[in-house]
Amino acid sequence: MSFRFFSFLKFWITSSNQHGVHSPFIYHYVTKCLYAAPNFKMSKSHNILIKTIAYFKLTKVELIPGDIALEKEITKNLKGITIEQQAGQLIYIGILNNDATKKYIVENNDISNDTIIYIDDIYKSRETHNLWENIKELEQVKATIDLFYGGLVFFRREQEKEHFKIRI
């Protein structure tokens, strides 16, 4: 519990809002998606996930591990979404599993330039935060956004490698 509390304080001090973002792609995502209405009546993490799916107009989502309640939330709030294995557009990782998660990202052939990975609760423990830090350093990862409640990973080759901490 103290790790999460002190991590939140450190996050709050070191993070910024949209004014600290110098990437047009990330700036538009933050201002037109994360800071924009609507806010769904659910946890901040799931709210971020659903707003991200809607903003990028994604149709295929993969949930790791499978989560029937989250699947129902997604399909209730967004129409035309299919939950699949090996989605390729957005991959939601609900439980970080140290080396297995990192290996999945490195070896997954379905990850393309436009794939987005959303990792839930990256400050749950010291181990999950260390894994988040390791994922940020992977060669194929170009941009990450630390939102405290979760982290977003982008693989856009046209993007300079950057890491953002954004308060929402």
KAMOGI-V917155 format. One record per residue. N is the residue number from 1. PHI is phi in whole degrees, -180 to 180 (999 if undefined). PSI is psi as a letter, one per 30 degrees, with the letter a starting at -180 (999 if undefined). Layout:
N_PHI_PSI + N_PHI_PSI
//
This chain:
1_999_e + 2_-68_e + 3_-60_e + 4_-65_e + 5_-63_e + 6_-69_e + 7_-65_e + 8_-63_e + 9_-61_e + 10_-64_e + 11_-59_e + 12_-62_e + 13_-74_e + 14_-95_f + 15_-88_l + 16_-137_a + 17_-105_a + 18_-62_f + 19_-72_f + 20_-94_g + 21_-103_k + 22_-109_g + 23_-97_k + 24_-57_e + 25_-60_e + 26_-70_e + 27_-59_e + 28_-65_e + 29_-61_e + 30_-64_e + 31_-77_e + 32_-92_f + 33_-118_d + 34_-65_e + 35_-89_f + 36_-91_l + 37_-76_l + 38_-88_l + 39_-108_j + 40_-77_l + 41_-84_i + 42_-160_a + 43_-60_l + 44_-58_e + 45_-62_e + 46_-70_e + 47_-62_e + 48_-60_e + 49_-59_e + 50_-68_e + 51_-65_e + 52_-66_e + 53_-59_e + 54_-66_e + 55_-62_e + 56_-87_g + 57_54_h + 58_-81_l + 59_-120_f + 60_-125_k + 61_-127_k + 62_-113_k + 63_-109_k + 64_-122_j + 65_-74_l + 66_-58_k + 67_-139_j + 68_-64_e + 69_-64_e + 70_-67_e + 71_-59_e + 72_-66_e + 73_-61_e + 74_-64_e + 75_-71_f + 76_-71_e + 77_-91_f + 78_-131_k + 79_-93_k + 80_81_g + 81_-99_k + 82_-114_k + 83_-96_k + 84_-133_l + 85_-88_k + 86_59_h + 87_-67_e + 88_87_f + 89_-90_e + 90_-136_k + 91_-117_k + 92_-100_k + 93_-110_j + 94_-86_f + 95_-131_j + 96_-73_k + 97_-124_i + 98_24_c + 99_-67_f + 100_-64_e + 101_-67_e + 102_-61_e + 103_-63_e + 104_-59_e + 105_-67_e + 106_-69_e + 107_-97_f + 108_-75_j + 109_-76_f + 110_-84_f + 111_-77_k + 112_-116_a + 113_-59_e + 114_-98_g + 115_-69_k + 116_-121_k + 117_-115_k + 118_-112_k + 119_-109_k + 120_-80_k + 121_53_h + 122_-73_f + 123_-111_g + 124_-60_e + 125_-151_l + 126_-61_e + 127_-66_e + 128_-67_e + 129_-70_e + 130_-63_e + 131_-64_e + 132_-57_e + 133_-61_e + 134_-67_e + 135_-64_e + 136_-58_e + 137_-89_f + 138_-60_k + 139_-59_e + 140_-78_f + 141_-80_k + 142_-104_e + 143_-141_k + 144_-133_k + 145_-127_j + 146_-92_j + 147_-111_g + 148_68_e + 149_-75_f + 150_-174_l + 151_-130_k + 152_-109_k + 153_-122_k + 154_-120_k + 155_-114_g + 156_-59_j + 157_-64_f + 158_-78_f + 159_-93_k + 160_-69_k + 161_-69_j + 162_-145_l + 163_-127_k + 164_-121_k + 165_-119_j + 166_-120_k + 167_-83_k + 168_-125_999
//
